[in-house]
Amino acid sequence: MPLYAIVFLVFTLANIALPGTANFVGEFLCFVGAFQANKIITIIAATGIVLGGGYSLWLYNRVAFGNLKVQYFTVKGDLS
């Protein structure tokens, strides 16, 4: 399912707020405002964002390149 993997990659990259996506703008503005109010809480929140991004990439790797189940190839097709 190469088309599904590509679409899933685009949404995963948007989920981790890659620059150029709408999530990046929102998270950046939130962190700029929060950093002015409380630096320690913002650093803790940014650490959570980095860990969440790592988990999202790990999830994509497991879904797109994980163990193949050959019995599903005949039943399911790619995106249409």
Backbone as CSV, one residue per row, in Angstrom:
resi,resn,N_x,N_y,N_z,CA_x,CA_y,CA_z,C_x,C_y,C_z
1,MET,0.831,-1.185,0.000,0.000,0.000,0.000,0.879,1.254,0.000
2,PRO,1.519,1.529,-1.107,2.426,2.677,-1.120,1.717,4.022,-0.992
3,LEU,0.536,4.163,-1.564,-0.189,5.428,-1.454,-0.592,5.701,-0.019
4,TYR,-1.073,4.674,0.663,-1.456,4.820,2.074,-0.250,5.233,2.910
5,ALA,0.904,4.639,2.657,2.104,4.960,3.425,2.512,6.417,3.218
6,ILE,2.370,6.915,2.010,2.721,8.315,1.733,1.760,9.267,2.424
7,VAL,0.471,8.993,2.330,-0.526,9.847,2.983,-0.340,9.806,4.498
8,PHE,-0.078,8.615,5.041,0.135,8.474,6.473,1.390,9.223,6.912
9,LEU,2.442,9.232,6.085,3.659,9.981,6.394,3.382,11.477,6.436
10,VAL,2.614,11.985,5.484,2.295,13.419,5.464,1.531,13.812,6.722
11,PHE,0.560,13.005,7.119,-0.204,13.319,8.319,0.638,13.146,9.583
12,THR,1.558,12.202,9.584,2.438,12.039,10.735,3.365,13.238,10.876
13,LEU,3.904,13.713,9.770,4.778,14.887,9.819,4.006,16.139,10.237
14,ALA,2.749,16.243,9.834,1.922,17.361,10.292,1.622,17.224,11.784
15,ASN,1.482,15.988,12.250,1.207,15.744,13.665,2.373,16.170,14.548
16,ILE,3.598,16.012,14.071,4.746,16.392,14.880,5.155,17.853,14.640
17,ALA,4.326,18.608,13.954,4.510,20.044,13.738,5.787,20.342,12.956
18,LEU,5.953,19.661,11.855,7.075,19.942,10.962,6.903,21.358,10.410
19,PRO,7.990,22.143,10.331,7.854,23.495,9.779,7.230,23.465,8.384
20,GLY,6.288,24.343,8.174,5.547,24.394,6.917,4.140,23.860,7.065
21,THR,3.822,23.257,8.201,2.467,22.768,8.436,1.750,23.719,9.385
22,ALA,0.439,23.608,9.417,-0.359,24.493,10.263,-0.092,24.248,11.750
23,ASN,0.210,23.018,12.127,0.513,22.709,13.529,1.755,23.445,14.017
24,PHE,2.731,23.609,13.147,3.964,24.289,13.540,3.680,25.729,13.944
25,VAL,2.874,26.411,13.169,2.562,27.814,13.458,1.850,27.927,14.802
26,GLY,0.869,27.048,15.032,0.129,27.093,16.287,0.996,26.776,17.491
27,GLU,1.804,25.735,17.410,2.659,25.370,18.537,3.733,26.418,18.776
28,PHE,4.282,26.965,17.717,5.314,27.994,17.879,4.754,29.215,18.585
29,LEU,3.577,29.671,18.184,2.984,30.846,18.826,2.612,30.564,20.278
30,CYS,2.128,29.368,20.566,1.816,29.000,21.954,3.068,28.984,22.814
31,PHE,4.161,28.426,22.277,5.394,28.366,23.056,6.035,29.735,23.241
32,VAL,5.925,30.605,22.264,6.465,31.955,22.419,5.719,32.690,23.522
33,GLY,4.398,32.578,23.529,3.615,33.232,24.582,3.829,32.604,25.945
34,ALA,3.910,31.288,25.993,4.114,30.607,27.268,5.513,30.856,27.815
35,PHE,6.501,30.978,26.949,7.875,31.214,27.395,8.002,32.556,28.102
36,GLN,7.230,33.522,27.654,7.253,34.829,28.311,6.606,34.770,29.688
37,ALA,5.638,33.872,29.868,4.943,33.770,31.150,5.699,32.896,32.149
38,ASN,6.132,31.695,31.720,6.791,30.764,32.637,7.755,29.881,31.845
39,LYS,9.036,30.098,32.055,10.047,29.402,31.258,10.158,27.921,31.615
40,ILE,10.028,27.571,32.873,10.186,26.176,33.296,9.060,25.305,32.742
41,ILE,7.841,25.762,32.846,6.696,25.000,32.336,6.792,24.852,30.825
42,THR,7.269,25.886,30.145,7.420,25.811,28.686,8.478,24.792,28.292
43,ILE,9.564,24.706,29.035,10.600,23.711,28.744,10.067,22.304,28.966
44,ILE,9.284,22.105,30.019,8.668,20.798,30.271,7.692,20.441,29.148
45,ALA,6.906,21.410,28.720,5.952,21.171,27.624,6.684,20.875,26.319
46,ALA,7.767,21.572,26.050,8.541,21.319,24.834,9.169,19.929,24.860
47,THR,9.568,19.474,26.038,10.087,18.106,26.172,9.001,17.092,25.836
48,GLY,7.791,17.350,26.273,6.661,16.476,25.934,6.378,16.464,24.443
49,ILE,6.514,17.598,23.798,6.312,17.678,22.354,7.377,16.863,21.616
50,VAL,8.613,16.938,22.059,9.693,16.170,21.424,9.467,14.674,21.617
51,LEU,9.077,14.258,22.818,8.793,12.847,23.068,7.602,12.370,22.232
52,GLY,6.582,13.207,22.104,5.428,12.856,21.269,5.802,12.729,19.804
53,GLY,6.686,13.585,19.328,7.163,13.488,17.950,7.963,12.218,17.709
54,GLY,8.780,11.853,18.684,9.532,10.602,18.578,8.612,9.395,18.539
55,TYR,7.570,9.435,19.362,6.613,8.333,19.364,5.863,8.268,18.028
56,SER,5.514,9.410,17.465,4.806,9.416,16.184,5.665,8.818,15.071
57,LEU,6.945,9.151,15.060,7.838,8.570,14.054,8.029,7.074,14.279
58,TRP,8.111,6.644,15.538,8.207,5.215,15.839,6.947,4.490,15.382
59,LEU,5.782,5.106,15.623,4.512,4.524,15.195,4.470,4.378,13.680
60,TYR,4.882,5.424,12.959,4.893,5.344,11.497,5.817,4.226,11.023
61,ASN,6.971,4.121,11.636,7.916,3.070,11.252,7.313,1.689,11.466
62,ARG,6.621,1.475,12.567,6.023,0.174,12.847,4.854,-0.121,11.908
63,VAL,4.068,0.892,11.570,2.914,0.676,10.699,3.348,0.497,9.245
64,ALA,4.232,1.348,8.766,4.609,1.307,7.353,5.625,0.215,7.034
65,PHE,6.527,-0.083,7.961,7.608,-1.028,7.670,7.627,-2.211,8.623
66,GLY,6.536,-2.446,9.332,6.484,-3.542,10.292,6.353,-4.900,9.628
67,ASN,5.963,-5.898,10.405,5.802,-7.257,9.894,4.682,-7.316,8.862
68,LEU,4.948,-7.955,7.741,3.960,-8.063,6.681,3.075,-9.284,6.916
69,LYS,1.797,-9.099,6.753,0.835,-10.191,6.838,0.353,-10.485,5.420
70,VAL,0.890,-11.509,4.803,0.639,-11.810,3.399,-0.823,-12.171,3.151
71,GLN,-1.505,-12.736,4.125,-2.893,-13.148,3.912,-3.829,-11.956,3.682
72,TYR,-3.419,-10.746,4.063,-4.269,-9.573,3.861,-4.101,-8.934,2.485
73,PHE,-3.078,-9.315,1.742,-2.832,-8.701,0.429,-3.953,-8.947,-0.572
74,THR,-4.585,-10.090,-0.513,-5.642,-10.393,-1.470,-6.958,-9.742,-1.091
75,VAL,-7.157,-9.459,0.188,-8.426,-8.898,0.662,-8.457,-7.390,0.564
76,LYS,-7.383,-6.734,0.959,-7.320,-5.273,1.028,-6.475,-4.737,-0.125
77,GLY,-6.884,-3.592,-0.654,-6.124,-2.937,-1.711,-5.567,-1.624,-1.227
78,ASP,-5.001,-0.864,-2.133,-4.460,0.442,-1.791,-5.599,1.468,-1.789
79,LEU,-5.281,2.709,-1.481,-6.284,3.775,-1.493,-6.867,3.958,-2.883
80,SER,-8.122,4.325,-2.949,-8.739,4.571,-4.265,-9.483,5.897,-4.226
